[in-house]
Amino acid sequence: MSRILITGAGGFVGAAVADLAARNGHEVIALVRNPASPRVVALAGRCAIAIADLSDRDAVRAILVEARPGIVIHSAWEGVGGPARAGDIQLDNIRTTVELLDSAIAVGARRFIGIGSQAEYGRHDCRIDESAATEPFLLYGAAKLSACHLTRQRAGEAGIGFAWLRLFSPYGPGDNPNWLIPSVAAQILAGQAPRTSPGTQKWDYLHIADCAEGILAAAVTESAQGVFNLSSGRSVSVRSIVERIRDLACPGLPLTFGDITFGPNQIMHLEGDCSRLTSATGWTPRIMIEDGLVSVVDSLRQAA
């Protein structure tokens, strides 16, 4: 078993990885800003909680010196939604990512795992593997890509293991309520038909349980090196997702599509080929979205 430090452990993805790693017997240090957040409170019985803002370089270094993790999983990232995706906070993310790697190298970590994004690819409108051109059109994607290049180079120079996982649309219980799936599910559970686009765009959604398993598999597989897609490997139409949620949450509710027009940068087909990660680690996604949506609706219904 390994000693693993996980940044962003108060977030949707980071908390899921920390929980899974701890349950699998690893010694987990969860690096968070707010120890009172519900996700962190839930982790406290199984993980050591370290409190710091990644922008505080000295505090982060002190935590790594004390923890001396063998593996660092970097899930924290500011400005993942809304106007901040195009804001200068993205430049700060690059700096804090590189500084975290530098501190990890200094304390003898043997592996660094960064959580990237599908946004690094930009628009392709097709199934894409890791050889696809990286042409991000948002500062968010450009910053993720820059952080990937910089940390990959530094990790290589230092001789430590490195994996960068480009994550495709995670979803599941506990997700940000403003994202598409939980927002639509909450409205339909309330008996309200959501306003939607035509729903013809096809997206690759990965259940949070599969997401956490994929990240942990990459972290503990010493031979897993380089950039990997972390995806379900399958795309489905947004319309079919909304209809499936309706059938689960409020059967018979009339739906209309097309109230919202597509934006100028709308990607119509986003699907990641995850076979490279499967080959490297043995991980494979298990939860079909039709089944995963059941867990979303059930969790929201229980919380109501």
Summary of the structure (lengths in Angstrom):
residues: 304
radius of gyration: 19.1
end to end distance: 38.9
largest distance: 59.3
contacts: 1049
relative contact order: 0.13
helix: 43%
strand: 18%
